């Protein structure tokens, strides 16, 4: 992990005291797309190419990058939310598969933000965007799942809309595909920026690195360079997915000029349940218990993901006491192991009592003798002390 410089400040606060969410200026409930958007903004702001010879900007860039690598990985984010940075000690780099965004996402971002002509994909991947094409082949959507659909898995047919290159303008957006050299960068796709004695290249802001501009817009696509088509994809969603998990549907992305389609990425958002509360692979459920049940001890039936369980209350069970059932939680989407079901007692007291119930309770209280008035023995010394304070000499 990056060691936060002790004196490194951000908005008047030491970055060493800030959470990853504060660093990226997001809240803990943010979606994957919101996370990526926030990261792009800060990465561009502090990138060394834009801040040459600025050690503080370089340090901030490293910290921002670390925060994104953790929060974009579903497993690491879960560990961080529970245990903080200490819980991540010894963890490796982000994993692919069903985790959150990984290092490939980061490389794709930097290729699009800082390369001149689209650049190659990260870690040996091919480019996902033609420099003369107005859209990326891959795209991402957020998809909502019901609580039970995420826990047990399901099959879903999803309607999507994807882009396909306009044949009239060959995807350029220009009438008859006629493009002029960009007058801002002279057709180079890059402009040279100078900061002090340093000079560096930056993607042309006018043509977005294409080096060409439209003289007259295509009538078929109105200068967009693409048309939109409807499609559907049927996916088997495995048991155990959670909010923030991503699933790739290969070949269901946007279509390029060569007819090849990119990939569709689904980021899941799981709805809450009225009774079960999910925390990673663990399930929590509140169990309302009347005070007499708690005092006497009783075996009661409680709902579980796979049906019901018997909960044996101890005598004198206390409010908020937890009973743990191993292997009764959600199956881990990576390992296949199940989490726990944790039943937490919610003590219920009577809202009102009648005369008969009052008499019985008074009789019960008296049967306990001194034990039924714990405040007396607890406060005897306190009363004597208070009296001594005001005793006149």
N, C-alpha and C positions, 0 to 999 in steps of 0.2 A: 504493500500500500504506500501511497505518497505520504510522506511526513509533512504535515502542514507547517509551514514556517510560522514561528511563534508571533511574529510581528505582522504577518500578512492580514490586512484588514479588508473587509467587504461591507460597504454600507455602514461603516463605523463599528463593525463587530469583528473580532478575530475569527478567521475562518476555521481555526482549530476548535472553536466552540460551537460551530454551526453543524446542523444535520445535513445530510445529502439533499434532503428536500428543500431546505433553506438555501443551499448553494445554487440549486437549479431553479429556485423561485417558483416552486410548485407545492401543492398540498398532497397529503398521503393518499388521497382518493383519485389522483389524476389517472387518466387513461394512457395507454401506450402511445397514442398519437400526440397527446398533450405533452408527454414526457419528451418525445423525440423533437417536437417543435421548440420546447424550451432549451433543449440541448443545442440544437442548431444555432439558435440565437446567440447563446453565450460562447459557443465554440468559435463562431465567426468573429465575435467581438474580441476574444483574447488570443486568437490564433497567432503564433509567432510570425507568420508571413505578413500579417497586418500590423504587427507591433515589433518591428526589428529592434534589437538591443534593449528591449524592455523586460528586465528580469521579473518584475512583479506580474506583468501580463502573462509571461511564460509559466510562472508558478500557479496563477489562477487557472490557466488553461489545463494544467495537469490535474488540478483538483476537480475541475468541472468534468474532465474526461473520466476520472475515477468514479465520481458520483454517478455518471450515466452508465458506466459498465456494471455497477452494482444494481442500480434500480431497474435497468432494462433486462436483467436476468431474473426471472420469476422466483427461482429457488433462493438466490442470494438476497433478493429484496425481502422475501419472507423471513430469512434469518436475521437480516438487518433490522426489520421492523420489530422483531422479538427481543433481540439481544444487543443491538447496536453494532458499532465497528468491532468491538471485542469478539463478537460471535463470528466474524468473517476471517479471523486470523487463521492462516493456513489454507484458505480456500483458493482454488485455482482460478484460471480465467473463465469467462462466461462460457456456458455450454450451448450447443445448438438444440435442435429438436423442439420440444414443447416449452423451452424456457422463454424468457422475454427476449428482446432484441439482443444480439450478441455482437462480437467484434466485427463480423461482416457488415452489420448495419452501420457501424462507425466508419468503416472504410468506404462504404457506399456514400455516406454523407460527405466525407472529405473529398471524394472524387467529384461529386456534384458541386461542392462549394468552392474548391480551390484549384481544380484542374482546368486546363484551357479548352479542351474539346470533348468533354464528356468523360475521358479517362477510362482506364480499365477497372474491372471489378476488384474488390479486395481479395487477398489470399488466393490468387490464381483464378478467380472467377472472371468470366468474360463480361464486357460492358453490357449493361442492361438498357442503354439508351444510345441510339444513333445520333451523332452530332447534328444531323439535319432533320431530325424528327422532333416534334413538338411535345412529346409526352414520353414518360418512362414506360417500359413494358410491364414492370411489376406494379401492382397497387395494393393498398391495404384497406380493409373495411372493419368496423367494429360490429360484432355480432352478439346479441343478447341471448342467454340461455336461462331456462328455468333452473331452479335449485336442483331438482331431481334429475334433470337432463344432464347436468354437469357431473353429478355424483355417480350416476349409473351408466352414463354414456348414452348415445342415441344416434339415429340416422336423420340427417337433415337435408332437404332440398332447398337450396338458396338461390334466389333470383338476383342476378347481377347485371350491370351495364358496363360494357367495356368499349375501349376506343379502337378504331381501325383506321389505317391510313387512307386519306382521300386519294382516289385514283386520278382525278382530274388534275391535281397539282402535285402528285407524287409525294404527298405529305409535307410539302413546303409551305402551304398556305398562300402561295403566290399564283396568280393567273398564268396558266401555261407553264408553270414551274419556273418562271423567269425571276431570278433574284439578282439584286445589285449588291456590290461590295458595300459593307457597312461603312458609312462615312465617319463614324466615330473612331473605329480602330483600323480603318484602311483595309479591311478584309482579313486582318490577322487573327481576330477572335480574342486577342489579349491587348491590354494597354499597360504601359510601363508607369509605375507609380514611384515617386521619389519621396523619401522621408530622411531628411538630413543628408548624410553622405551615402545612404543606402538606396539602391534601386531594385525593385522587384516587379514581377509580372502579375497581373490580376485579370480575371475573366472580364471581358468587355461587358459593362452593365447594360448597354443598349441592345446588342444582338445576342446576349447570353452565351458568348463564346462561339457562335456559329460563323461569324465573319461575313454574314450576308444579311440583307434586309429586303423586305417585301416592297416592291414598287407599286403593284396593284393587287388587291386581294382576290383570291379565288372565289368565284361565284358559287361554286358547289358546296364549299364548306365555310364560306364567309371568312376566309383567312385563318381559320383555326388549324387547318392541316389534317383534320380527322373527322370521322363520323362516329356516331355511337350506335352500338348494337346491344340487344338484350340477349341474355343467355341464362342458363341455370346449371348448377353443379350439385351433385348428391355426394355428401360426405359422411363417413362413419366417424363420429366424434367419440374418442375413447373415454372410459370412465375415469373420473378424477381430475378433469381439467378445472382450472380455477380462473378467476379474473386476472387478466394480463397475459395468460398463456396465448401463444400464437400457433396457428396451424397453416401449413402451406398447401394450396391446391395447385399442383403443377400443371401448367398449360392452360390456366383459366384467367390469365392476366390480359393486358392490352395486346393488340396484334400489330406487329411491325410491318414495314413495307415489303419484307420478303415473305409475309404470310405466317411467320412464326409468332406464337403467342408467349407472353411472359407468364409469371406466376401470380396467383391471388393469395394474399395473406389475410387470414382472419384473426383478429384479436378478440378474445372472448370477454364478455362482461356478464358475470353470473348474478342473477337476481337473489335477493334475500328471502329466507323462509320465515313463516310466522312463529315457528317453534324452535327450529334448529339454527344454531349460529355456528358458522364454519370459521376455523382459524387454521389455515394450512390444511393438513389432513385430519385434524382433530375436530370433533363436533361437540358443542356445548348445548345443554338443555337445562332450563330452569324447572325444578320440580316443586310445585306448591305443596306444602306439608302443614296440616293443622297442628297447633301446638300440642294437643294431646297425643297425636301420632308420634311426634318427636319425643315426647317424654316417655311414652310407653314402649316405643320401638315397634315397628310394624313392617311387614313385607308388602310392598306395593308394586304394581305393574307400571312401567314407563315406556313410552314409544322409543323405538330405535330405528335406524335406517333400514334394517332388514325385518322389522316386525315389532316385537316387544321384548323387554327384559324385566327380570325381577330385581327390585332394589330393596335390600334388607337394611332398614333403618336401625341404627344402634339406639339403645336406650339413652335418653338425654341428648339426642342429636341436636346440634347447634345450627343456628341460622348461617347460611352461606357455606356450610360444610359440603365438601365435594366427594363424590364417589366415582371412581375411575373404572371403566370397562375397556380393557385392551382389545385391539383388533375389531372394534365395533365402529370405527370411524370411516373416513373416506380412503379409497385405494389410492396409493401414490402413482401418478401417471408415469413416473420414471421407473420405479423399482417394483411396483406391484404390491408392496406391503401396505397394510391398513393402519390408519391412525387410531386414536382413542375416542370413546364417547365419554364425556365428563358431565355427570349429573350434579347440579348445584342446588342445594336445598333453599327454598324461599319460604321462610316461616310465615304462617298465616295465623293471626290472632283474631278472636271473635270481635265483631264490630259492636255488638251489644249483647247483654245477657238479661234473662228474666230473673224473677225473685228466687225461683227454685234453683236455677243454675248458680246464682250468687251465693245461696246458702250452702250448696255443695262445695263450691270453691273455698268459702271461708272455713268449712269443716276440714277440707283437705289441707289448707294452709296451717290451721292450728295443729293438725296431726304431725307436722314437721317440727313443731316447737321452735327453739331458737334459730334453727336453720332457715326458717321461713322469713326471718327478718335480718338478712345479712347486713343491711345498712347500719343497724345499731352497733354491732361489734366493730364495723369498719370505721365509724365516725366517733366512737367514744373518746378516743384520744384527741380528736380534732375539736370536739365540743369543749373539753377541759382546757385545751390550749387557748381557744377563743375567749373563754371565761377569764383566764389568767391575764389576757391582754387588757381587759377592762376593769380588773379587780383594783379597788382603791387601796392604797397603802394605809 
